[in-house]
Amino acid sequence: MNPIRHLHARTVVLAHENIDTDRIIPARFLTTTSRAGLGQHAFQDWRYRGDGTPDPEFVLNRPEASGASILVAGRNFGCGSSREHAPWALLDAGLRAVISSEIADIFRSNALKNGLLAITVDAAEHRYLLRHPGLELGIDVVTGHITLPDGGRFAFTLDAFARHCLIEGIDQLGFLLRADAAIRHYEEQHAA
């Protein structure tokens, strides 16, 4: 994982509520353990027509969405079955953060463990972001603030361990491996 301390990017709004993980990455694409290439299937059944051509009406296919890496999603994003492929697909599609008023717990945990910021804001802040697509936002993982173009700020919280791992650019295994020498020393001292 790459460290994430600050993210400055533009938003794209997908205002639908209750977007489940099967909508994010349909089950038929879960046959791989590789993250690479999953982005082309993110929101597959919305992004493409029956003949496989991109649907120009889908928000992520519109020219104004090009280069946006913050997804502002409707309430209850990532609900449904647990699948790590969902954050993998979003990351591979170029998204670095998802903001909503409500994000399903398992999706949020999987996202944060894989370097995708999953941020919840209060209902009024969420409505503001939904109504203003294309905003340039600054997300400060260290302080837990989203900065708006006019200088206004929204606060957000992250689990302390998740924040630490994001800032350091490590996952849970990486965290344990960094403590390998201390763990070995402890085991040696207490084995006797």
C-alpha positions in Angstrom: 0.0 0.0 0.0 1.1 3.5 -0.6 1.0 5.9 2.4 -2.0 8.3 2.4 -1.6 11.4 4.5 -3.3 13.9 2.2 -5.5 13.5 -0.9 -6.4 16.4 -3.1 -8.8 15.4 -5.8 -12.1 16.1 -7.6 -15.4 14.4 -6.7 -17.8 12.4 -8.8 -21.3 11.8 -7.5 -23.2 8.5 -7.6 -26.2 9.4 -5.5 -28.0 6.1 -5.6 -28.7 4.7 -2.1 -28.0 1.1 -1.0 -25.3 0.4 -3.6 -24.4 -3.2 -2.6 -21.1 -4.9 -3.3 -22.6 -7.0 -6.1 -23.4 -3.7 -7.9 -19.8 -2.5 -7.2 -18.3 -5.7 -8.6 -20.7 -8.4 -9.8 -20.1 -11.9 -8.5 -19.2 -13.2 -11.9 -15.9 -11.3 -11.7 -14.8 -12.8 -8.3 -12.9 -15.6 -9.9 -9.5 -14.0 -9.4 -7.3 -13.2 -6.4 -5.5 -10.5 -8.4 -6.4 -6.9 -8.0 -5.2 -5.9 -11.4 -7.9 -5.5 -14.0 -10.9 -5.4 -11.6 -11.4 -1.7 -12.2 -12.7 -2.3 -15.7 -15.6 -4.2 -14.1 -16.4 -1.7 -11.3 -20.2 -1.0 -11.7 -20.1 -3.2 -14.7 -23.9 -3.5 -15.1 -24.4 0.2 -14.9 -21.3 1.3 -16.9 -21.9 -0.9 -20.0 -24.8 -1.6 -22.2 -25.9 -5.2 -23.2 -23.6 -5.1 -26.2 -20.5 -4.2 -24.1 -20.3 -0.6 -25.1 -20.0 2.1 -22.4 -23.3 3.7 -21.5 -22.7 7.5 -21.9 -25.4 8.2 -19.4 -23.7 6.5 -16.5 -22.0 9.1 -14.3 -18.5 7.5 -14.3 -18.6 7.4 -18.1 -19.2 11.1 -18.6 -16.3 13.4 -19.6 -16.6 15.4 -16.4 -15.9 12.3 -14.3 -12.5 11.7 -16.0 -9.7 12.0 -13.4 -12.1 12.3 -10.4 -10.8 10.0 -7.7 -13.3 10.8 -4.8 -16.6 9.1 -5.1 -19.5 10.7 -3.2 -22.1 8.0 -3.0 -25.6 7.7 -1.7 -26.5 6.5 1.8 -25.6 2.9 2.8 -22.8 2.4 0.3 -21.2 -1.1 0.2 -24.0 -3.0 1.8 -24.6 -6.7 0.9 -22.1 -9.5 0.9 -18.5 -9.1 2.1 -16.1 -9.1 -0.8 -12.6 -7.6 -0.7 -12.9 -7.4 -4.5 -15.2 -4.4 -4.1 -12.5 -2.0 -2.8 -10.0 -3.6 -5.1 -12.2 -2.8 -8.1 -12.7 0.8 -7.0 -9.0 1.3 -6.4 -8.1 -0.2 -9.8 -10.7 2.1 -11.4 -8.8 5.1 -10.0 -10.9 5.9 -7.0 -9.0 6.7 -3.8 -11.8 7.7 -1.5 -15.6 7.1 -1.0 -17.6 9.5 1.0 -21.2 8.9 2.2 -23.4 9.5 5.2 -23.4 5.8 5.8 -21.0 3.1 4.6 -21.6 -0.6 5.4 -19.2 -1.7 8.2 -17.7 -4.7 6.5 -17.1 -2.8 3.2 -15.6 0.1 5.2 -13.2 -2.3 7.0 -12.2 -4.0 3.8 -11.7 -0.6 2.1 -9.5 0.9 4.8 -7.4 -2.3 5.0 -6.7 -2.0 1.3 -5.9 1.7 1.2 -9.3 3.0 0.0 -10.5 5.9 2.2 -14.0 5.2 3.3 -15.3 8.3 5.0 -18.6 9.0 6.6 -19.9 12.6 7.1 -23.1 13.8 8.7 -26.3 14.1 6.7 -26.1 17.8 6.0 -22.5 17.6 4.8 -23.4 14.6 2.7 -26.3 16.5 1.1 -23.9 19.4 0.3 -21.4 17.0 -1.4 -24.2 15.3 -3.4 -25.5 18.6 -4.7 -22.0 19.8 -5.8 -20.4 17.2 -8.1 -16.9 18.0 -9.3 -15.7 19.7 -6.2 -12.0 19.8 -5.5 -11.6 18.5 -2.0 -8.6 18.2 0.3 -8.7 15.1 2.6 -6.3 15.2 5.5 -6.0 11.7 7.0 -3.8 12.9 9.8 -6.2 15.6 11.2 -9.4 14.0 10.0 -10.7 16.9 7.9 -12.1 17.4 4.5 -11.4 20.9 3.1 -13.8 22.5 0.7 -12.8 24.9 -2.1 -14.1 27.8 -0.1 -12.0 26.9 2.9 -14.9 25.3 4.9 -14.1 22.0 6.6 -15.9 18.8 7.5 -14.6 16.6 10.2 -14.5 12.8 9.9 -13.2 10.0 12.1 -11.2 6.9 11.4 -10.3 4.0 13.7 -6.9 4.9 15.1 -5.3 1.7 13.9 -6.7 2.1 10.4 -5.5 5.7 10.3 -2.0 4.6 11.4 -1.8 1.9 8.7 -3.0 4.4 6.0 -0.5 7.0 7.0 2.3 4.4 7.2 1.2 2.7 4.0 1.0 -0.8 5.6 -1.7 -3.4 5.9 -2.3 -5.5 9.0 0.3 -8.1 8.0 2.8 -5.3 7.3 2.2 -3.9 10.8 3.0 -7.3 12.3 6.0 -7.8 10.2 7.4 -4.5 11.4 7.3 -5.9 14.9 8.9 -9.2 14.0 12.1 -8.5 15.9 10.3 -7.5 19.0 8.0 -10.5 18.8 10.9 -12.8 18.4 12.7 -11.2 21.3 9.6 -11.6 23.5 9.2 -15.2 22.5 12.8 -16.0 23.3 12.6 -14.3 26.7 9.4 -16.1 27.7 10.2 -19.5 26.2 12.5 -20.4 29.1 
